[in-house]
């Protein structure tokens, strides 16, 4: 995931943010991680606070925007021609 996420979120929060960005529900994330749904909700609340977001829709949009910026940033290291 993006450097912005890595500098602010824990490894677990990054994983959960990624799963949310893939469209998984809280229950699906909880099942995948062998956690209780309440645990996932707690992680999401901390993610929202750290990133100043109000809901998972904003998280999905932010993740998509950051991913697009990462793809568009493609420096070349070739010698000058």
C-alpha positions as CSV (number, residue, x, y, z in Angstrom):
1,X,0.0,0.0,0.0
2,X,1.0,3.6,-0.3
3,X,3.7,5.4,1.7
4,X,1.1,7.7,3.2
5,X,-0.7,4.7,4.7
6,X,2.6,3.1,5.8
7,X,3.7,6.3,7.7
8,X,0.4,6.6,9.6
9,X,-1.1,3.2,10.0
10,X,0.0,0.0,11.7
11,X,0.6,-3.2,9.6
12,X,-2.7,-4.6,10.7
13,X,-4.6,-1.3,9.9
14,X,-2.9,-1.3,6.4
15,X,-4.1,-4.9,5.8
16,X,-7.6,-4.1,6.9
17,X,-7.7,-0.9,4.8
18,X,-6.5,-3.0,1.8
19,X,-9.3,-5.5,2.4
20,X,-11.9,-2.7,2.6
21,X,-10.6,-1.3,-0.6
22,X,-11.2,-4.7,-2.3
23,X,-14.8,-4.4,-1.2
24,X,-14.9,-6.9,1.7
25,X,-17.4,-6.5,4.4
26,X,-16.5,-6.3,8.1
27,X,-17.7,-9.9,8.5
28,X,-15.6,-11.1,5.6
29,X,-12.6,-9.3,6.9
30,X,-13.2,-10.7,10.4
31,X,-13.5,-14.3,9.0
32,X,-10.4,-13.9,6.8
33,X,-8.3,-12.6,9.8
34,X,-9.9,-14.9,12.4
35,X,-11.1,-11.9,14.4
36,X,-14.4,-10.8,15.9
37,X,-16.4,-8.2,13.9
38,X,-16.1,-5.8,16.8
39,X,-12.3,-6.0,16.5
40,X,-12.5,-5.1,12.8
41,X,-14.8,-2.2,13.6
42,X,-12.3,-0.9,16.2
43,X,-9.5,-1.0,13.7
44,X,-11.6,0.8,11.2
45,X,-12.5,3.5,13.7
46,X,-8.8,4.1,14.4
47,X,-8.0,4.1,10.6
48,X,-10.8,6.7,10.1
49,X,-9.4,8.9,12.9
50,X,-5.8,8.7,11.8
51,X,-6.7,9.5,8.2
52,X,-9.4,12.1,9.1
53,X,-12.1,10.1,7.3
54,X,-15.8,9.6,8.2
55,X,-16.6,6.2,6.6
56,X,-15.4,3.3,4.5
57,X,-16.5,4.9,1.3
58,X,-14.0,7.7,1.9
59,X,-11.3,5.1,2.7
60,X,-12.0,3.3,-0.6
61,X,-11.7,6.6,-2.6
62,X,-8.5,7.6,-0.8
63,X,-6.9,4.2,-1.4
64,X,-7.9,4.4,-5.1
65,X,-6.5,7.9,-5.5
66,X,-3.2,7.0,-3.8
67,X,-2.9,3.8,-5.9
68,X,-3.5,5.9,-9.1
69,X,-0.9,8.4,-8.1
70,X,1.6,5.6,-7.4
71,X,1.0,4.2,-10.8
72,X,1.4,7.6,-12.5
73,X,4.7,8.2,-10.7
74,X,7.1,6.1,-12.8
75,X,10.5,7.8,-12.8
76,X,13.0,6.6,-15.4
77,X,16.5,6.0,-14.6
78,X,17.9,5.8,-18.1
79,X,20.9,7.8,-19.1
80,X,20.2,11.0,-21.0
81,X,20.0,10.3,-24.7
